């Protein structure tokens, strides 16, 4: 194509994307068609990947495709293995696209579809893609070293140790939230629990079969996928006795997930974790692709308003104002610090060419952006009243509480109309005992996804079948992230403990593995269990802390990226990491401070004062027990959030000091890249 025509094509794509965003933002009077969000996302993806990512790798990072990366120079056939770029892309995308791009946008839909959509489009292209690519580039040039190790070497040892402690603390909250999402999705859901439970023996049979060498990967894959689909369909035929046995409370599920996480971390990787990852990747990529096609085919209207009255913090799904909390609630899909752990973990040990940083680092992030947009569409295509009823923090078995909640939702206006009978009929169609009070985001996404699938592939029990397929799809890869995260966290903890007891650093030591795994599972298990019994629910306690911790991790990663660019002599380009760094620092610290002190953000300290007054007023019985549980959780929330803010403040101020010394030439520039080795011809 001639340059002139090519330029016209890209101008047309950019204008089409701008028009789509404009229609989504300003159309009023009738529901906006979901296709406008799809067009905005695809055009943003195309322009940002074609131009901004190309400029980033060519001018800012100046990748050298003749330079041998860590996967080649450290090739050991186990951890460091040069791998085809599309295989690495699949691994990286599966690792970073956990529950975040599905759950966060669903919760943020409370504010309307517009705030979340704008943050996803801007955050992913100008923040998340830069974040992932720069950390991946840095690790590939430093023998695949972790984020904490690179901070220790490029800044100073004190910051490195603080970063390692921060990583463990953040991983603890992350894993607890992952577990709690699954708990809320599967509690008192025998069909869903049967399906998920069936995946464990399926994965283990696959692992044993492949390990034996007598069964090929293709045959094992067919067995696993067919087994998964059979488990989904078979759940509707459970006997009454089996349903009773599989109807578990949240606390029972929390214990089961802790046991599973411990086993998956200490068992051989080929037995459970690897085959589950493999199954999860198949289901994740396949289901996301089909959902995208169905959205285009159905082009459903978005019943949720562009902006709701709850942007002031008066909502109960996310009890906080739209800014800064939309940027906290939606992390994966826009900017996510967790990605730095993957970009400095397994991915740099696999990527065989520096030029593929653009595809894997930036490309996977903007693909995840599209997944997050689909989650917003799935949530906002529901009737608003149903959305708020599903996400109501009430006991569905308490009829009086449910009726009061219905009255509250209907008081928002006629567009939020919903009845208890309507929700009971929906629960019956879904094959669930109830759907009210299914907080956490995952069930809401599953309902939206099930409606779309049932319209394209209808049937007598289509809605219930597709709902449980969606629950299985979500829970499967959430558990995969949880077990893989526990294993990665165990490695980090062993390295940290090894500074005190050298023997614990040995990952081949059974005692070291069990000790570190037990400590880590005990840590995230505590928060998981407290979240399961906390009457305030996930959105008011753990999810905001997770979002703040995750974005603080992104701040840490941007500190590293900015330092490396300064040392590389790229000061004129340092704004591409410094601007997102400043923005996220303001966002996360303001959100953290508001979450501790502000009544407008369901602050922990105001809630503590309210509970203390209520207890002093003479609460008794079950009400007193619930109040005391919430009081304990809130005090822990204050301590955890404050600790995160202090740790990251130390890292940020330490980084600024290093930049000042480097720019003033009061400290010699030492770029700790590995020795240059040219790729063989």
Legacy VTK file of the C-alpha trace (Angstrom):
# vtk DataFile Version 3.0
C-alpha trace
ASCII
DATASET POLYDATA
POINTS 681 float
0.000 0.000 0.000
1.269 3.466 -0.901
2.351 5.697 2.009
-0.396 8.241 1.277
-3.161 5.610 1.309
-1.660 3.992 4.413
-1.696 7.359 6.184
-5.341 7.906 5.188
-6.235 4.429 6.494
-4.706 5.083 9.903
-6.285 8.536 10.120
-9.651 6.917 9.357
-9.108 4.273 12.066
-8.163 6.949 14.600
-11.194 9.092 13.698
-13.511 6.061 13.881
-12.200 5.288 17.366
-12.693 8.909 18.434
-16.267 8.899 17.098
-16.996 5.638 18.947
-15.737 7.093 22.221
-17.750 10.263 21.578
-20.973 8.347 20.971
-20.426 6.231 24.092
-19.714 9.353 26.138
-22.388 11.765 24.926
-25.351 9.778 23.593
-28.328 10.148 25.920
-32.010 9.234 25.838
-31.667 5.622 24.712
-29.258 2.754 25.543
-25.902 2.870 23.791
-25.144 -0.145 21.633
-22.244 -2.256 22.912
-20.673 -2.225 19.457
-19.533 1.358 20.051
-17.378 0.138 22.942
-16.053 -2.687 20.775
-15.145 -0.273 17.963
-13.489 2.130 20.419
-11.450 -0.719 21.885
-10.347 -2.216 18.569
-9.352 1.167 17.104
-7.447 2.121 20.271
-5.708 -1.261 20.206
-4.719 -0.862 16.543
-3.386 2.701 16.775
-1.522 2.231 20.059
0.121 -1.020 19.009
1.030 0.185 15.520
2.531 3.522 16.574
3.147 3.958 20.305
4.575 0.492 20.940
6.764 0.735 17.835
8.150 4.074 19.016
8.673 2.682 22.519
10.825 -0.283 21.486
12.720 1.600 18.756
13.429 4.976 20.358
13.046 4.555 24.111
14.253 1.030 24.772
16.322 0.727 21.582
15.960 -3.045 21.522
18.777 -4.876 19.774
17.604 -7.972 17.925
21.219 -9.076 17.470
21.704 -9.280 21.225
21.229 -12.651 22.896
18.608 -12.397 25.690
18.573 -14.289 28.987
16.661 -17.238 27.488
19.647 -17.865 25.213
22.617 -16.916 27.386
21.281 -18.772 30.443
19.634 -21.665 28.579
19.492 -24.620 30.984
16.645 -26.598 29.438
14.486 -26.113 32.567
13.835 -22.524 33.609
15.607 -20.728 30.756
14.381 -22.091 27.435
14.250 -20.129 24.124
10.627 -20.511 23.049
8.651 -19.474 19.930
7.190 -16.000 20.378
3.543 -17.015 20.020
3.944 -19.726 22.638
5.472 -17.142 24.987
2.658 -14.731 24.150
0.114 -17.391 25.120
1.910 -18.131 28.382
2.304 -14.454 29.274
-1.306 -13.584 28.463
-2.622 -16.562 30.443
-0.468 -15.530 33.414
-1.420 -11.833 33.495
-5.105 -12.201 32.588
-6.326 -13.625 35.870
-9.614 -12.534 37.453
-8.702 -8.836 37.385
-9.833 -7.962 33.828
-13.163 -9.702 34.530
-13.938 -8.855 38.163
-12.629 -5.270 38.393
-14.592 -3.871 35.426
-17.758 -5.621 36.656
-17.479 -3.969 40.083
-16.647 -0.600 38.494
-19.808 -0.852 36.370
-21.550 0.593 39.453
-20.250 3.997 38.279
-21.675 3.446 34.783
-19.933 2.079 31.717
-18.125 5.304 30.801
-15.612 5.857 33.676
-14.322 2.292 33.492
-14.142 2.314 29.706
-12.121 5.546 29.579
-9.699 4.341 32.270
-9.199 1.014 30.491
-8.487 2.641 27.113
-6.114 5.290 28.466
-4.551 3.229 31.246
-3.693 0.195 29.114
-2.188 2.067 26.169
-0.266 4.811 27.997
0.440 3.018 31.278
-0.002 -0.750 31.363
1.692 -1.485 28.049
4.693 0.688 28.979
4.861 -0.881 32.455
4.923 -4.463 31.162
7.299 -3.861 28.257
9.881 -1.866 30.242
10.042 -4.411 33.090
10.304 -7.279 30.573
13.100 -5.461 28.722
14.979 -4.798 31.957
14.757 -8.397 33.128
15.779 -9.853 29.759
18.968 -7.778 29.881
19.709 -8.840 33.457
19.621 -12.642 33.220
15.908 -12.831 33.935
16.202 -11.273 37.403
13.144 -10.457 39.499
11.785 -6.987 40.207
13.172 -7.005 43.758
16.630 -8.115 42.640
16.784 -5.423 39.950
15.748 -2.710 42.418
18.433 -3.887 44.804
21.115 -3.675 42.105
20.014 -0.570 40.192
19.023 1.551 43.205
20.417 0.285 46.527
20.219 -2.777 48.802
17.883 -1.131 51.342
15.253 -0.390 48.717
15.701 -3.921 47.381
14.939 -5.495 50.758
11.939 -3.201 51.303
10.711 -4.174 47.834
11.030 -7.896 48.618
9.010 -7.487 51.815
6.443 -5.438 49.900
6.167 -8.174 47.273
5.397 -10.814 49.899
2.810 -8.574 51.570
1.143 -7.719 48.260
1.154 -11.367 47.156
-0.597 -12.272 50.415
-3.490 -9.894 49.738
-3.596 -10.845 46.049
-3.938 -14.558 46.767
-6.542 -13.960 49.465
-8.664 -11.942 47.035
-8.337 -14.619 44.343
-9.539 -17.238 46.795
-12.401 -15.064 47.999
-13.663 -14.486 44.454
-13.925 -18.264 44.048
-15.563 -18.645 47.467
-18.265 -16.101 46.630
-18.887 -17.712 43.242
-19.172 -21.300 44.518
-20.756 -20.876 47.965
-23.975 -22.922 48.185
-23.645 -23.765 44.470
-23.434 -27.570 44.200
-23.386 -27.579 40.401
-20.517 -25.109 40.198
-18.548 -26.820 42.971
-18.972 -30.232 41.315
-17.595 -28.865 38.051
-14.547 -27.267 39.667
-13.857 -30.274 41.896
-13.909 -32.530 38.832
-11.100 -30.524 37.213
-8.617 -31.608 39.905
-8.617 -35.359 39.094
-8.834 -34.488 35.385
-5.656 -32.408 35.638
-3.857 -35.063 37.695
-4.764 -37.834 35.222
-3.447 -35.650 32.390
-0.242 -34.974 34.325
0.411 -38.651 35.074
-0.408 -39.676 31.498
1.929 -37.126 29.906
4.687 -37.806 32.447
4.566 -41.539 31.672
5.425 -40.861 28.041
2.786 -43.341 26.895
0.169 -40.700 26.090
0.779 -37.739 23.811
-0.033 -34.134 24.632
-2.771 -34.019 21.973
-4.580 -37.070 23.347
-4.295 -35.786 26.905
-5.602 -32.383 25.801
-8.649 -33.914 24.120
-9.324 -35.966 27.260
-9.046 -32.883 29.470
-11.289 -30.618 27.378
-13.940 -33.298 26.888
-13.796 -34.047 30.614
-14.283 -30.360 31.440
-17.345 -30.060 29.215
-18.763 -33.293 30.649
-18.271 -31.940 34.181
-20.198 -28.775 33.267
-23.084 -30.703 31.731
-23.079 -33.411 34.420
-23.606 -30.941 37.251
-27.297 -30.593 36.426
-27.882 -34.306 37.073
-26.636 -34.415 40.678
-28.751 -36.461 43.076
-30.341 -34.710 46.078
-27.776 -36.389 48.338
-24.882 -35.131 46.213
-26.350 -31.632 46.132
-26.554 -31.603 49.916
-22.956 -32.800 50.210
-21.693 -30.181 47.741
-23.657 -27.253 49.186
-20.874 -25.711 51.237
-20.750 -22.528 53.271
-18.183 -19.850 52.522
-16.025 -20.801 55.510
-15.900 -24.466 54.439
-14.897 -23.450 50.924
-12.195 -21.174 52.334
-10.594 -24.124 54.159
-10.849 -26.276 51.021
-9.081 -23.627 48.927
-6.300 -23.298 51.507
-5.725 -27.067 51.420
-5.718 -27.026 47.634
-3.273 -24.096 47.472
-0.867 -25.844 49.853
-1.011 -29.113 47.894
-0.566 -27.432 44.514
2.518 -25.581 45.773
4.369 -28.566 47.239
3.320 -31.301 44.794
5.501 -31.846 41.705
4.661 -29.209 39.117
3.853 -31.821 36.450
1.212 -33.511 38.617
-1.297 -30.687 39.151
-0.128 -27.149 38.435
1.174 -27.635 34.868
-1.803 -29.613 33.478
-4.238 -27.211 35.185
-2.407 -24.277 33.574
-2.653 -26.024 30.235
-6.387 -26.673 30.581
-6.930 -23.126 31.813
-5.182 -21.604 28.798
-7.357 -23.583 26.399
-10.529 -22.521 28.171
-9.468 -18.912 28.684
-8.425 -18.096 25.134
-11.230 -20.110 23.543
-13.998 -18.696 25.708
-12.794 -15.102 25.418
-12.658 -15.412 21.619
-16.181 -16.878 21.456
-17.544 -14.199 23.804
-16.048 -11.493 21.575
-17.744 -12.988 18.514
-21.091 -13.253 20.320
-20.923 -9.618 21.447
-20.401 -8.555 17.835
-23.215 -10.827 16.615
-25.707 -9.749 19.291
-24.504 -6.121 19.706
-26.565 -5.835 22.903
-27.693 -2.474 24.291
-26.044 -1.229 27.483
-28.829 -0.792 30.024
-26.534 0.695 32.666
-26.279 4.495 32.263
-23.027 6.038 31.031
-22.600 7.641 34.451
-24.662 6.662 37.490
-25.502 8.735 40.589
-23.053 6.588 42.549
-19.931 8.364 41.315
-20.092 10.369 44.555
-19.363 7.250 46.621
-22.948 6.511 47.670
-23.050 3.079 46.030
-22.661 -0.188 47.901
-20.806 -2.272 45.267
-17.754 -0.008 45.479
-18.354 2.227 48.476
-16.112 5.069 47.297
-16.105 7.958 44.789
-15.340 7.282 41.140
-11.952 9.012 41.389
-9.545 7.702 42.401
-11.299 4.388 43.019
-12.150 3.498 39.422
-8.368 3.340 38.860
-8.038 1.109 41.921
-11.001 -1.160 41.203
-9.847 -1.771 37.608
-6.182 -2.768 37.693
-5.716 -5.709 35.319
-7.065 -4.467 31.998
-5.549 -0.997 32.526
-2.406 -0.936 34.706
-1.512 -3.800 37.030
1.549 -4.135 39.207
1.058 -7.906 39.304
2.187 -7.979 35.672
5.650 -6.875 36.813
6.021 -10.183 38.660
5.318 -12.082 35.431
7.388 -9.734 33.240
10.354 -10.286 35.580
9.475 -13.916 36.319
8.931 -16.672 33.781
8.458 -14.627 30.582
11.999 -13.131 30.324
13.387 -16.641 30.723
11.496 -17.806 27.623
11.566 -14.965 25.075
14.223 -15.673 22.435
14.440 -12.270 20.679
14.436 -8.721 22.020
12.254 -7.503 19.155
9.392 -9.651 20.492
9.163 -7.489 23.634
6.728 -5.391 21.638
4.410 -8.334 20.922
4.589 -10.010 24.323
5.073 -7.084 26.704
2.924 -4.396 25.080
0.732 -6.586 22.864
-0.547 -8.926 25.589
-1.464 -5.906 27.731
-3.636 -4.278 25.059
-5.284 -7.636 24.319
-6.158 -7.801 28.016
-7.622 -4.317 27.569
-10.137 -5.794 25.123
-11.024 -8.544 27.630
-11.736 -5.892 30.277
-14.029 -4.052 27.859
-15.966 -7.283 27.257
-16.420 -7.626 31.026
-17.885 -4.108 31.215
-20.241 -4.960 28.356
-21.349 -8.211 30.037
-22.151 -6.351 33.278
-23.753 -3.269 31.742
-25.926 -5.302 29.337
-27.806 -6.597 32.403
-30.752 -4.650 33.761
-29.326 -2.257 36.402
-31.695 -3.539 39.068
-30.515 -7.112 38.527
-26.871 -5.991 38.612
-27.302 -4.318 42.000
-29.401 -7.183 43.405
-26.721 -9.733 42.495
-24.031 -7.577 44.107
-26.007 -6.800 47.264
-24.094 -7.609 50.477
-27.028 -9.408 52.128
-27.754 -12.925 53.319
-30.064 -14.379 50.614
-31.689 -16.632 53.223
-32.762 -13.603 55.302
-36.085 -12.686 53.689
-36.462 -9.434 55.623
-32.962 -8.269 54.660
-33.565 -9.157 51.007
-36.872 -7.274 50.912
-35.236 -4.229 52.502
-32.467 -4.382 49.908
-35.030 -4.562 47.062
-36.709 -1.444 48.431
-33.345 0.311 48.601
-32.449 -0.548 44.998
-35.882 0.498 43.681
-35.512 3.830 45.473
-32.718 4.733 43.047
-35.284 5.305 40.264
-37.469 3.452 37.726
-34.460 2.348 35.655
-33.268 0.322 38.668
-36.569 -1.518 39.160
-36.226 -5.096 40.426
-38.274 -7.500 42.569
-37.454 -10.462 44.758
-39.733 -12.663 42.613
-37.843 -11.593 39.482
-34.512 -12.548 41.075
-35.895 -15.872 42.293
-37.029 -16.686 38.752
-33.591 -15.729 37.447
-31.941 -17.982 40.042
-34.247 -20.851 39.000
-33.367 -20.335 35.327
-29.672 -20.343 36.276
-30.054 -23.572 38.257
-28.995 -21.863 41.481
-30.680 -21.793 44.914
-30.332 -18.002 44.834
-28.521 -15.272 42.931
-29.077 -12.319 45.269
-25.995 -11.605 47.383
-23.529 -13.227 44.971
-20.998 -10.435 45.500
-17.455 -10.312 44.159
-18.044 -9.652 40.459
-17.563 -13.180 39.108
-21.235 -14.263 39.343
-22.375 -11.014 37.692
-20.024 -11.580 34.757
-21.243 -15.190 34.532
-24.904 -14.085 34.371
-24.152 -11.532 31.640
-22.086 -14.031 29.680
-24.762 -16.750 30.081
-27.472 -14.454 28.680
-25.377 -13.818 25.559
-24.464 -17.469 25.020
-28.086 -18.587 25.564
-29.309 -16.142 22.891
-26.883 -17.522 20.308
-27.098 -21.196 21.375
-30.580 -21.514 22.915
-32.157 -24.501 24.626
-34.484 -25.527 27.436
-31.757 -25.343 30.063
-29.390 -23.109 28.091
-29.196 -20.306 30.645
-28.280 -22.602 33.544
-25.830 -24.567 31.400
-24.005 -21.466 30.189
-24.043 -19.845 33.627
-22.243 -22.819 35.136
-19.922 -22.978 32.161
-19.030 -19.333 32.847
-18.524 -20.010 36.567
-16.261 -22.951 35.690
-14.392 -20.785 33.182
-13.764 -18.057 35.769
-13.005 -20.296 38.746
-10.701 -22.548 36.719
-8.232 -19.874 35.737
-8.608 -18.007 39.038
-7.527 -21.166 40.848
-4.724 -21.549 38.316
-3.497 -18.056 39.190
-3.882 -18.871 42.875
-1.852 -22.080 42.774
0.804 -20.607 40.486
0.892 -17.457 42.631
1.357 -19.516 45.783
4.273 -21.296 44.157
5.872 -18.023 43.000
5.257 -16.487 46.417
6.899 -19.491 48.026
10.039 -18.894 45.933
10.135 -15.215 46.988
9.588 -16.113 50.631
12.289 -18.792 50.532
14.735 -16.270 49.101
13.836 -13.799 51.853
13.992 -16.402 54.646
17.249 -17.706 53.206
18.969 -14.515 54.332
18.294 -15.662 57.906
18.456 -19.450 57.456
20.457 -20.299 54.307
19.017 -23.830 54.068
15.519 -22.433 53.504
16.662 -20.792 50.265
17.120 -24.214 48.609
13.987 -24.822 46.507
14.958 -28.460 46.218
14.659 -28.910 49.972
11.431 -30.577 51.072
11.627 -28.920 54.492
12.194 -25.487 52.954
9.326 -25.930 50.497
6.842 -27.085 53.125
7.869 -24.420 55.657
7.642 -21.519 53.206
4.385 -22.809 51.697
2.801 -23.242 55.119
3.751 -19.697 56.166
2.484 -18.182 52.927
-0.784 -20.148 52.850
-1.350 -19.332 56.530
-0.926 -15.633 55.710
-3.284 -15.424 52.731
-5.567 -18.035 54.280
-6.134 -15.778 57.295
-7.384 -12.933 55.092
-9.401 -15.349 52.967
-11.177 -16.778 56.011
-11.818 -13.337 57.505
-13.212 -12.198 54.172
-15.504 -15.249 54.094
-17.010 -14.446 57.487
-16.923 -10.644 57.130
-20.514 -9.415 56.739
-19.286 -6.384 54.819
-18.215 -8.545 51.879
-15.285 -8.502 49.457
-15.968 -5.127 47.827
-15.805 -3.219 51.122
-12.765 -4.901 52.637
-10.284 -6.963 50.671
-10.882 -5.754 47.109
-9.989 -2.080 47.759
-6.848 -3.151 49.654
-5.943 -5.483 46.795
-6.425 -2.696 44.259
-4.318 -0.264 46.273
-1.582 -2.875 46.837
-1.568 -3.872 43.178
-1.210 -0.310 41.955
1.473 0.398 44.555
3.388 -2.499 43.020
3.033 -0.757 39.644
4.490 2.389 41.242
7.489 0.306 42.352
7.909 -1.072 38.823
7.757 2.419 37.277
10.440 3.549 39.765
12.696 0.832 38.373
11.838 1.724 34.770
12.548 5.420 35.305
15.880 4.634 36.962
16.963 2.420 34.073
16.005 5.013 31.440
18.042 7.677 33.273
21.028 5.346 33.445
20.645 4.497 29.738
20.949 8.204 28.888
17.298 8.410 27.809
16.387 11.365 30.017
14.388 13.077 27.260
12.124 10.019 27.058
11.812 9.485 30.793
8.355 11.076 30.769
6.833 7.861 29.342
7.459 6.111 32.673
7.519 9.193 34.925
4.037 10.429 33.955
2.262 7.119 34.755
4.413 6.910 37.899
3.258 10.316 39.158
-0.361 9.603 38.231
-0.428 6.222 39.963
1.376 7.605 43.012
-1.292 10.296 43.395
-4.088 7.793 42.752
-2.886 5.073 45.113
-1.808 7.311 47.979
-5.018 9.358 47.827
-7.070 6.138 47.663
-5.107 4.636 50.556
-5.499 7.729 52.720
-9.213 7.989 51.892
-9.730 4.296 52.600
-8.227 4.743 56.048
-9.792 8.090 57.093
-12.628 9.208 54.808
-16.328 8.415 55.537
-17.022 9.063 51.825
-14.889 6.023 50.913
-16.243 3.709 53.619
-13.069 4.538 55.522
-11.782 2.025 58.029
-11.356 4.442 60.945
-14.867 5.960 60.658
-16.268 2.429 60.443
-14.291 1.443 63.549
-15.681 4.430 65.452
-19.228 3.550 64.372
-18.875 -0.081 65.456
-17.308 0.873 68.793
-20.258 3.191 69.464
-22.716 0.438 68.539
-20.992 -2.104 70.792
-20.893 0.373 73.670
-24.608 0.933 73.135
-25.395 -2.618 74.180
-25.265 -4.955 71.170
-25.697 -8.612 72.064
-25.958 -12.076 70.572
-25.299 -12.563 66.862
-25.198 -8.815 66.207
-22.382 -8.399 68.741
-20.440 -11.292 67.250
-20.681 -9.834 63.744
-19.689 -6.385 64.991
-16.635 -7.753 66.804
-15.567 -9.694 63.686
-15.885 -6.596 61.513
-14.037 -4.507 64.113
-11.071 -6.883 64.104
-10.975 -6.995 60.308
-11.121 -3.207 60.039
-8.184 -2.766 62.440
-6.148 -5.242 60.407
-7.174 -3.384 57.226
-5.829 -0.122 58.683
-2.513 -1.731 59.603
-2.074 -3.445 56.223
-2.982 -0.393 54.132
-0.773 1.883 56.235
2.134 -0.551 55.977
1.830 -0.696 52.181
1.825 3.107 51.936
4.911 3.409 54.160
6.848 0.751 52.237
6.134 2.315 48.849
6.812 5.838 50.150
10.291 4.639 51.188
10.863 3.203 47.709
9.584 6.314 45.889
11.601 8.783 47.981
14.650 6.544 47.727
14.254 6.437 43.949
13.853 10.220 43.660
17.031 10.655 45.691
18.910 8.302 43.343
17.611 10.161 40.266
18.732 13.486 41.742
22.229 12.157 42.404
22.454 10.644 38.915
21.177 13.728 37.101
23.434 16.025 39.159
26.326 13.656 38.396
27.016 13.228 42.092
26.876 9.463 41.676
28.517 7.446 38.905
26.146 5.831 36.406
26.465 2.048 36.630
24.016 0.184 34.407
23.997 -3.391 35.657
23.071 -5.150 32.446
24.533 -8.574 31.739
27.479 -8.795 29.392
26.662 -8.277 25.710
26.532 -11.534 23.769
25.659 -11.567 20.079
23.160 -14.073 18.744
24.644 -16.759 16.578
23.919 -16.376 12.883
LINES 1 682
681 0 1 2 3 4 5 6 7 8 9 10 11 12 13 14 15 16 17 18 19 20 21 22 23 24 25 26 27 28 29 30 31 32 33 34 35 36 37 38 39 40 41 42 43 44 45 46 47 48 49 50 51 52 53 54 55 56 57 58 59 60 61 62 63 64 65 66 67 68 69 70 71 72 73 74 75 76 77 78 79 80 81 82 83 84 85 86 87 88 89 90 91 92 93 94 95 96 97 98 99 100 101 102 103 104 105 106 107 108 109 110 111 112 113 114 115 116 117 118 119 120 121 122 123 124 125 126 127 128 129 130 131 132 133 134 135 136 137 138 139 140 141 142 143 144 145 146 147 148 149 150 151 152 153 154 155 156 157 158 159 160 161 162 163 164 165 166 167 168 169 170 171 172 173 174 175 176 177 178 179 180 181 182 183 184 185 186 187 188 189 190 191 192 193 194 195 196 197 198 199 200 201 202 203 204 205 206 207 208 209 210 211 212 213 214 215 216 217 218 219 220 221 222 223 224 225 226 227 228 229 230 231 232 233 234 235 236 237 238 239 240 241 242 243 244 245 246 247 248 249 250 251 252 253 254 255 256 257 258 259 260 261 262 263 264 265 266 267 268 269 270 271 272 273 274 275 276 277 278 279 280 281 282 283 284 285 286 287 288 289 290 291 292 293 294 295 296 297 298 299 300 301 302 303 304 305 306 307 308 309 310 311 312 313 314 315 316 317 318 319 320 321 322 323 324 325 326 327 328 329 330 331 332 333 334 335 336 337 338 339 340 341 342 343 344 345 346 347 348 349 350 351 352 353 354 355 356 357 358 359 360 361 362 363 364 365 366 367 368 369 370 371 372 373 374 375 376 377 378 379 380 381 382 383 384 385 386 387 388 389 390 391 392 393 394 395 396 397 398 399 400 401 402 403 404 405 406 407 408 409 410 411 412 413 414 415 416 417 418 419 420 421 422 423 424 425 426 427 428 429 430 431 432 433 434 435 436 437 438 439 440 441 442 443 444 445 446 447 448 449 450 451 452 453 454 455 456 457 458 459 460 461 462 463 464 465 466 467 468 469 470 471 472 473 474 475 476 477 478 479 480 481 482 483 484 485 486 487 488 489 490 491 492 493 494 495 496 497 498 499 500 501 502 503 504 505 506 507 508 509 510 511 512 513 514 515 516 517 518 519 520 521 522 523 524 525 526 527 528 529 530 531 532 533 534 535 536 537 538 539 540 541 542 543 544 545 546 547 548 549 550 551 552 553 554 555 556 557 558 559 560 561 562 563 564 565 566 567 568 569 570 571 572 573 574 575 576 577 578 579 580 581 582 583 584 585 586 587 588 589 590 591 592 593 594 595 596 597 598 599 600 601 602 603 604 605 606 607 608 609 610 611 612 613 614 615 616 617 618 619 620 621 622 623 624 625 626 627 628 629 630 631 632 633 634 635 636 637 638 639 640 641 642 643 644 645 646 647 648 649 650 651 652 653 654 655 656 657 658 659 660 661 662 663 664 665 666 667 668 669 670 671 672 673 674 675 676 677 678 679 680
